[in-house]
Amino acid sequence: MADQYLVFTKIDPVIFSIGPLSVRWYGMMYLLAFLAAMMLANYRASKPDSIFTKEQVGDLLFYGFLGVILGGRIGYVLFYHFDLFIQNPLYLFKIWEGGMSFHGGLLGVIAAMFWHARKEKKTFWQVADFVAPMIPLGLGLGRLGNFINSELWGRQTDVPWAIIFPDPAAGGVPRHPSQLYQFALEGIVLFSLLWWFSSKTRRPGAVAGLFLLAYGCFRFIVEYVREPDAHLGVLMNVITMGQLLSLPMIIYGAYLMFRPAPAAAKA
């Protein structure tokens, strides 16, 4: 079987170590995601019509990054391992065991955007529409980190581009490289779509709505070829946890994009 399909070469998750300090691939992806967001945000803030200054961008990115980390960890524990949290609440702080949730990270970023909007006396949608195009590249880099770490692989398949992952839990069978599907859709395609859409003036909330709608659809589709979490499986034999959490994004994103325009004020 190995002769028919690509066999993934196991890569050390640690890039290099200096004394007790180890730099890991996944951590490197987070750093690159932050740098990419900073470059894009500063570029947009430098536009003549921008309502954001570079100082405001720095604060926004800092608190947004905290929202990603805290929300991602809390969301992972509550959405995917609530049983372990009930048994031992300290499991929430065992970050060295891994585990981050996009949907939890999104909630953390939303909280950071609310705080920033209030602090800088902007509307929430001004902040959300500014932030939305900066998120996809970070998502794509995160999926590359998953691929390099040989984790979150796809379901068993016989497609010609299937990959045999070295993790024993993968069973030594060819699987969809779903991490690369997500890298392409959530990273490259979503970024291109949002960058183009946000290049023109849109109704408040429309850019954020497109992000929610498109990401939710992409994630919902890829879940059909992504291996479900072993302890959760397919809920009610119908839907995965990732799909269930993406449904509200699709619905609310569509509402933000296609809601009726507010009626003009009467004289």
N, C-alpha and C positions, 0 to 999 in steps of 0.2 A: 504493500500500500504506500509506503514511504517513497517508492520510486515513481509513483504516479502524481504525487502532490508535493507542494513546497513544504519543507520542514523548517520551522522557525528555529534559528540558532539562539540558544539561551544567552541572554545578555545580563551581565552583572548589574543589578539595580543601582549600585554605587559607581559613580563616574570616577571619583578619586577621593582619597582621604588625606587629611593633614592632621596628624595626631588623633585626638578624639572626634574631630569634625569630619563628617562624611557628606559629600555632595551627591545627592541621588538624582536620577533622571527625572522623576516625577516632580521633585522640588525645583529642578532646573526649568521644567516646563511652566511652573507657576511664576518663576522669575521672568522668563521670556514673555509670558502673557501680560504681566504687569508692565514690562517695558513697552510692549506693543501698544497697550492701552494708553500709556503715558504719551507716546509719540503721536498717536492718532488724536488724542484729546487736545494736546498742545497745538497741533496743526489746526484743528477746528476752532480752538479758542483764538488763534491768530487771525482768523477771518475778520474783515472789517465790520460785518454785521453780527458778530458773535456777542452774546450777552454774558459770556463767561470770561473771566481773566485767568491767566496762568496760575495765579495764587489760588484761586477758587478750584481750579482743576486739580492742583496738588492735594488739597483737602478732600475733595470728592473721591479721588483715587485711593487715598489712604483709608478712608472710612468704608469705601466700597470693597477694598481688599479685605478689611477686617470682617465685613459682612459675608464675603465669600467663604472665608475660613470658618468663622463661628457658625454661620447658617448651614454651611455644607456639612460640618460635623454633626451638629444637632439634628439636622434633617435626616442624615444617614442613620443615626441611632434611633430616632423616633419612627421613621418610615420603614426601615428595613430590619432593625434589630431591637424593637421595643421590648421583646421578651427578655433579652439580656440586660436591658436597662432596668426593667422591673426587678430582676434577680439581684442586680448590683448596679446602683446608680452611678458608681464611680467608673463604670465602663465608658461613660460619656467622655471622660478625660484620657482614655487610653489611645491617644492619637497615634502612637507608635505601631499599633496593630492595623492601621490603615482604615479607610472608609470615609468617603465623601459623597454627598448627594448633590446633583445639580439643582434639583428643585428646592432643596434646603438652602443652598447657596443663593439661589434667586430670591428667596424670601429675605435672606440677610441683606442682599443688595438693595431690595425694595425699602427695607427699614432704613438703610444708610441714605438712600435718596430722599426719603421723607424728612429725615433729620437735616440733611444738607439744604433742602428746599426751604425749610422753616428758618434755618440759620441765616441763609443768604437772601431771604425774602423773595424767593422765586416760587412759581407754581410747581407742583410735583411733576406735571407733564413736561414742563420746560426741561427739568433735570432728566426725566426718564427718556425723552426723545434725544437728548444729547448723549446719554450713556449707551443706549441700545446698540448703535453701530460699532461700539468698541468692544463688545462682549464676544462676538463669534470667533475672532482669532484666538482668544484665550481658550475657548471651548475646544477648538481644533487642536491646539497644542496639548491640552489635557488628554485628548483621545490618542494623540501620538505617544504620550507618556504611558497610557494604558497598553498600547501595542508593544512598546519597548519592554515594559514589565511583564508582558505575556499574561495579561489579566483582562477580565471582562470580554472574553472571546465569544464568538457566535455559536450558533447551533450546528450540529453535524450536517454535512452536505456533501454532494459529489460534484459541485461545480468545478470547472478546470482551475480556478484561482484559489481553491480552498487551501488552507494552511493547517499543518499539524503542529500544535503548540506543545512545548516541552513540559508544561505543568502536568503532573500526574493526574490532577483532577479533570483535565481535559480529555482523559481517556485514550490518548494516542490515536484519535480519529481525526479525519479532515473536517475542518470547521470554517464557517464564514469568518473572514477577518472584519467583523462588524465594527471594530474600533476604527478601521480605515474608512468604512462607509460613513461613520459619524464624523470623522475628520473632514471628509469631503463635503458632506451635507451641512453639518452644524458649523463647520469652520469656513471653508472656502465659499460655498454657494450662499450661505446665509450672510456672510460678510459682504459679498459682492452685491447681493440683493438690497441689503440695508444701506450700504454706502451710496448706491445709485438712488434709492428711494428718498434718502434724506438730503440729497443734493439740491432738491427744490423745496420750497416752503409748503408744508403740509399742515393740516388741521392738528391742533394739540392732541397728542396721544396716538396719532396715526402711526408714527415710526415705531413707538413702543408696541403698538398693536400688531404691526407686521412682524416684529421680533417674536412675540408670543405665539402668533398664529403659525408662522413658518417653522419655528423651532418645535412647537408642539406636533405639527404634522410630520416633520422629519423624524423626530424621536418615536412617534407612534408607529411609523412605517418600519424603522430599523428594528424595533422591538420584536418584529415577527421573525427576524433571523438572529437576534441576540439571545444568548443562553440566559434564561431567567435565573434569578438567585435561587440556589439549591434549596434553601429553607423556606422559600415562598412559593416557587413554581409559578404556574399560571393560575391566577385567582379565579375560582369558580369554573376552571377549565375554559375560560373565555378571554381574560385580559390579564396582562402583566402589571406589576406595580408601576413600572415606568409609563405604561400607557394610561393607567388610571390617573396618575399625577399630571399627565400631559393634557388630558381632556379639558380641565378648567382653563388651561392656557389657550387652547384652540378656540373655545367658546368665547372667552373674554377678549382674546385678540381679534376675533372676527367682529365682535361688537364694537370695539374701538375703531376699527377700520371702516365699518359700513354703517355705523349709527347715523340717524338722520341729522342733518345740519341744524343747529339751533335757529329757531325762528327769529327773524329780524325784529328789533324793538320798534314798537309803534310810536309815532310822534305824539 
